[in-house]
Amino acid sequence: TLPAARRTEAAMANQQIGKGVWHDPVTTGYIGLDLTADIPPQAPRTVEGIALFPKQEYHCSLVAVRKYVDPAEEQSVADAVKDYLREHDLHFAGLGDERYLCRKEDRVTLVAPVRIDGIDEFFAFIKALVPEYVPPFLHVTLLKSETTEHGISINSMQDLHRYCQKLTP
């Protein structure tokens, strides 16, 4: 995990590239949709004996840019997305009913699927820009263990099946 000063620096380095959309050029290279104002307050919860706590911010990762392009090309992808978002909006349309408990190393999270209006067109745009791109499992991390700083990078359906188990209601 990053020390507190580095986390603050990283959060301040996020670049707004569209309405509610940011690029993190410092720590993750992700492009994400800020959902902090859209997600209702979450109560701490214990699942399978693990204490989980609310995050201070909520987002949905849209593109793990560094997974697909060389770091030298990352900013050009972010700039292209910024241009795209000048004419297209992405809007939070709600949470799915499912909840997943995800584990990777010593990190544990509780995530929920997210619906976003305009996402299919956005995915097509990214796919045209980066042919190797595979759309992620759209989700938001609602709760996290104390040992978890940023979540556990559920960037695909394969990651969902590898790290997560669906909880029964």
C-alpha positions in Angstrom: 0.0 0.0 0.0 1.0 3.6 -0.5 1.9 5.8 2.4 -0.7 8.5 3.3 1.3 11.3 1.7 1.7 9.3 -1.5 -2.0 8.4 -1.6 -2.9 12.1 -1.3 -0.4 13.0 -4.0 -1.9 10.3 -6.3 -5.5 11.4 -5.7 -4.5 15.0 -6.4 -2.8 13.9 -9.7 -6.0 12.4 -11.1 -6.7 14.4 -14.3 -10.4 15.2 -15.1 -10.8 14.2 -18.7 -14.6 14.4 -18.9 -17.7 15.0 -16.9 -17.0 12.8 -13.9 -14.3 10.8 -15.7 -10.7 10.9 -14.6 -7.3 9.5 -15.6 -4.8 8.4 -13.0 -1.4 9.0 -14.6 0.6 8.5 -11.4 -0.4 5.2 -9.7 -2.7 3.0 -11.8 -3.0 4.4 -15.3 -6.7 3.7 -15.1 -9.5 5.8 -16.6 -12.5 5.8 -14.3 -15.9 7.2 -13.7 -16.3 8.9 -10.3 -19.4 7.5 -8.5 -18.8 9.1 -5.1 -21.9 11.3 -5.2 -24.0 8.4 -6.6 -23.3 5.6 -4.1 -25.3 5.8 -0.9 -23.4 5.7 2.4 -22.2 2.2 3.2 -22.2 0.6 6.6 -19.3 -1.5 7.8 -20.1 -5.2 7.5 -18.4 -8.5 8.5 -18.5 -11.2 5.9 -17.0 -14.7 6.6 -15.4 -13.3 9.7 -13.7 -10.4 7.8 -14.4 -6.8 8.8 -15.1 -4.6 5.8 -15.3 -0.9 5.8 -16.6 1.8 3.4 -14.2 3.6 1.1 -13.7 7.3 1.1 -14.4 7.5 -2.6 -16.3 5.4 -5.1 -15.4 4.9 -8.8 -15.9 2.4 -11.7 -12.7 1.6 -13.6 -13.4 1.8 -17.3 -9.9 1.2 -18.9 -6.8 -0.2 -17.4 -4.7 1.7 -19.9 -1.3 0.3 -19.0 -2.6 -3.2 -19.5 -3.0 -2.5 -23.2 -0.4 0.2 -24.2 3.1 1.1 -23.5 3.5 3.8 -20.8 4.8 6.2 -23.4 1.4 5.9 -25.3 -0.8 6.2 -22.2 -1.3 10.0 -22.4 -2.3 9.8 -26.0 -5.1 7.3 -25.1 -6.2 9.6 -22.2 -6.2 12.6 -24.6 -8.3 10.6 -27.2 -10.8 9.7 -24.5 -10.9 13.4 -23.4 -11.7 14.3 -27.0 -14.4 11.6 -27.2 -16.0 12.8 -23.9 -16.3 16.4 -25.2 -19.3 15.0 -27.3 -20.4 12.0 -25.3 -21.4 11.6 -21.7 -21.3 8.5 -19.4 -24.0 8.5 -16.7 -24.3 6.2 -13.7 -27.6 4.3 -14.2 -27.5 2.2 -11.0 -26.1 -0.7 -9.1 -26.9 -4.3 -9.9 -28.5 -6.4 -7.1 -25.6 -8.8 -6.9 -22.7 -8.6 -4.4 -19.4 -10.3 -4.7 -16.8 -11.0 -2.1 -13.4 -10.7 -3.7 -10.0 -11.9 -2.4 -6.5 -11.4 -3.7 -3.5 -12.0 -1.5 -4.3 -10.3 1.8 -6.9 -7.9 0.3 -10.6 -8.4 0.5 -13.4 -6.3 -1.0 -17.2 -6.4 -1.5 -18.1 -5.2 -5.0 -21.4 -4.6 -6.9 -22.0 -4.5 -10.6 -22.6 -1.0 -12.1 -24.8 0.1 -15.0 -23.6 3.1 -17.1 -25.6 4.8 -19.8 -23.5 5.3 -22.9 -21.0 2.6 -22.1 -21.5 0.4 -25.2 -20.5 3.3 -27.5 -17.6 4.1 -25.2 -16.4 0.5 -25.3 -16.6 0.5 -29.1 -14.5 3.8 -29.2 -11.8 2.3 -27.0 -11.8 -1.0 -29.0 -11.3 1.0 -32.2 -8.4 3.0 -30.5 -6.9 -0.1 -28.8 -7.8 -3.3 -30.7 -6.6 -5.5 -27.8 -9.0 -3.9 -25.3 -11.5 -6.2 -23.6 -14.2 -4.4 -21.7 -14.0 -4.9 -17.9 -16.6 -6.3 -15.5 -18.1 -2.9 -14.6 -18.3 -2.7 -10.8 -17.7 -0.5 -7.8 -15.9 -1.5 -4.7 -18.3 -0.8 -1.8 -16.4 -2.1 1.1 -12.8 -3.1 1.7 -10.7 -4.8 4.4 -8.2 -2.8 6.4 -5.4 -4.4 4.3 -6.8 -3.2 1.1 -5.9 0.2 -0.3 -7.3 0.5 -3.8 -9.3 -2.7 -4.4 -8.0 -5.8 -6.2 -8.2 -4.9 -9.9 -11.2 -6.9 -11.2 -10.6 -5.9 -14.9 -12.4 -8.8 -16.6 -15.0 -11.5 -16.2 -12.0 -13.9 -15.9 -10.8 -11.8 -12.9 -14.3 -11.9 -11.4 -14.4 -15.7 -11.6 -10.8 -16.0 -10.4 -11.0 -13.7 -7.3 -14.7 -13.4 -6.4 -17.6 -15.4 -5.2 -21.2 -14.3 -5.5 -22.9 -13.8 -2.2 -26.5 -14.9 -1.6 -28.8 -12.2 -0.5 
